[in-house]
């Protein structure tokens, strides 16, 4: 898979980030097999792809069958916990602190009760789910407790084609999904 060139920019918080490349959206559409992926969902996946290339995450690819890897280039994602969870929460907090262009939070809900849920749901949309029996107990690196139901504390996530087939339509904007459902009801 060809790595997309990235330009460096600085966001409003002062962290050096890579600018979102619109070709990543095309890559998602080709890989998951749907058109009209929501721009916000593509940006979320772009951020996760960057995050998962860090030290607290290990991507394991299915080399024999490249079609058995998710859009973020892994079959299995191993996460060093609780450091990986902390990086996810920090990414969400940086996004919430920005004055504009928030991709993880909305104006209606600036304070998230279960911040890991957004990342969990985004991963489900591309067919990735936590593996059973691979969950860290609920403490962050600084000792702050987490909700025991937070699935982002899992130490291993796995891509599943059937989960992708069931959930990939959620990558589209809701108005597009509603129009398709109405058309199916008439047809």
C-alpha positions in Angstrom: 0.0 0.0 0.0 1.4 3.4 -1.0 2.0 5.8 1.9 0.4 9.2 1.3 2.6 12.3 1.4 1.8 14.5 4.4 2.4 18.2 4.9 3.2 19.5 8.4 1.0 22.2 9.9 0.5 23.6 13.4 -2.9 23.5 15.0 -4.3 26.1 17.4 -3.1 24.3 20.5 0.5 24.4 19.2 1.1 20.7 18.5 2.8 19.8 15.3 0.3 17.7 13.3 0.1 16.3 9.8 -2.4 17.9 7.5 -5.3 15.8 6.4 -4.9 14.6 2.8 -8.2 14.3 0.9 -6.8 11.2 -0.9 -7.1 9.3 2.3 -10.9 9.5 1.9 -10.6 8.0 -1.6 -8.5 5.2 0.0 -11.2 4.5 2.5 -13.9 4.4 -0.1 -11.9 2.0 -2.2 -10.9 -0.3 0.7 -14.4 -0.6 2.4 -16.3 -0.6 -0.9 -18.7 2.3 -0.4 -19.0 5.8 -1.9 -19.6 9.2 -0.3 -17.7 8.6 3.0 -18.3 11.5 5.4 -15.4 14.0 5.4 -15.5 14.1 9.3 -15.4 10.3 9.5 -12.5 10.2 7.0 -10.6 12.8 9.2 -11.2 10.7 12.3 -9.8 7.6 10.6 -6.8 9.7 9.4 -6.1 10.8 13.0 -6.4 7.2 14.3 -4.1 6.0 11.6 -1.4 8.5 12.7 -2.0 7.6 16.4 -1.8 3.9 15.8 1.7 4.3 14.2 3.0 5.4 17.6 5.1 3.5 20.2 2.1 2.3 22.3 0.5 0.5 19.3 1.6 -2.4 17.2 -0.1 -3.2 13.8 0.0 -6.8 12.7 -0.9 -7.3 9.0 -2.2 -10.4 7.3 0.6 -10.7 4.7 -0.9 -13.7 2.9 -4.3 -12.0 2.3 -4.0 -8.2 2.1 -7.8 -8.0 1.7 -8.0 -9.3 5.3 -6.7 -6.1 6.7 -8.7 -3.0 7.7 -8.5 0.4 6.1 -5.8 1.4 8.7 -3.5 -1.4 7.5 -3.8 -4.0 10.2 -5.5 -7.3 10.9 -4.7 -7.1 14.6 -3.9 -4.0 16.6 -2.0 -4.6 19.9 -2.2 -1.7 22.4 0.1 -1.2 25.4 -2.2 -0.2 28.2 -2.9 2.1 30.0 -0.5 4.3 27.9 -2.4 3.6 24.6 -5.7 4.6 26.3 -4.1 7.8 27.6 -2.9 8.7 24.1 -6.4 8.2 22.8 -7.9 10.5 25.5 -5.2 13.1 25.0 -6.0 13.2 21.2 -9.6 13.7 22.1 -8.8 16.4 24.6 -6.6 18.3 22.1 -9.4 18.2 19.6 -11.9 19.5 22.1 -9.5 22.4 23.0 -9.3 23.7 19.5 -11.3 26.7 18.6 -12.7 25.2 15.3 -12.4 22.2 13.1 -13.2 19.7 15.8 -13.5 16.2 14.5 -14.2 14.3 17.7 -16.6 16.6 19.6 -19.6 18.6 18.6 -20.8 22.0 19.7 -23.7 20.3 21.5 -21.5 18.1 23.6 -18.2 19.6 24.4 -17.6 17.4 27.5 -17.8 13.7 26.7 -19.0 11.3 29.4 -17.4 8.3 27.7 -14.6 9.7 25.5 -13.3 6.3 24.4 -16.8 5.4 23.0 -16.3 7.7 20.0 -13.1 5.9 19.0 -14.7 2.5 19.6 -17.6 3.4 17.4 -15.3 4.7 14.7 -13.3 1.5 14.7 -16.6 -0.6 14.5 -17.5 1.3 11.3 -14.4 -0.1 9.6 -14.8 -3.6 11.0 -12.5 -3.5 14.0 -13.6 -4.7 17.4 -11.9 -5.6 20.7 -10.8 -9.2 21.1 -12.5 -11.0 24.0 -10.4 -11.5 27.1 -7.9 -8.8 26.2 -8.9 -5.9 28.5 -6.8 -3.9 31.0 -8.3 -3.1 34.4 -9.6 0.5 34.6 -6.7 2.8 35.7 -5.1 5.4 33.5 -1.3 5.8 33.7 -1.7 8.8 36.1 -3.9 6.6 38.4 -7.2 8.2 37.4 -10.0 5.6 37.2 -11.8 4.8 34.0 -15.2 3.3 33.4 -14.8 -0.5 33.5 -17.0 -0.7 30.4 -14.7 1.4 28.3 -13.8 -1.0 25.4 -10.8 1.2 24.5 -9.0 -0.4 27.4 -8.6 -3.5 25.4 -5.1 -4.7 24.7 -6.0 -6.2 21.3 -8.3 -5.3 18.5 -9.1 -7.4 15.4 -10.5 -6.7 12.0 -13.5 -8.7 11.0 -14.9 -8.6 7.4 -18.5 -9.4 8.6 -18.4 -6.5 11.1 -17.2 -4.2 8.3 -20.1 -5.3 6.0 -22.6 -4.7 8.8 -21.3 -1.3 9.8 -19.6 0.4 6.8 -22.7 2.3 5.8 -22.3 4.3 9.0 -19.2 5.9 7.4 -21.6 7.9 5.1 -23.3 11.1 6.2 -26.6 10.4 7.9 -28.7 12.2 5.3 -27.2 9.8 2.6 -28.0 6.8 4.7 -31.5 8.0 5.3 -32.1 8.5 1.6 -30.8 5.0 0.8 -33.1 3.5 3.4 -36.1 5.3 2.0 -35.2 4.1 -1.5 -35.0 0.5 -0.2 -38.4 0.9 1.5 -40.0 2.1 -1.8 -38.3 -0.5 -3.9 
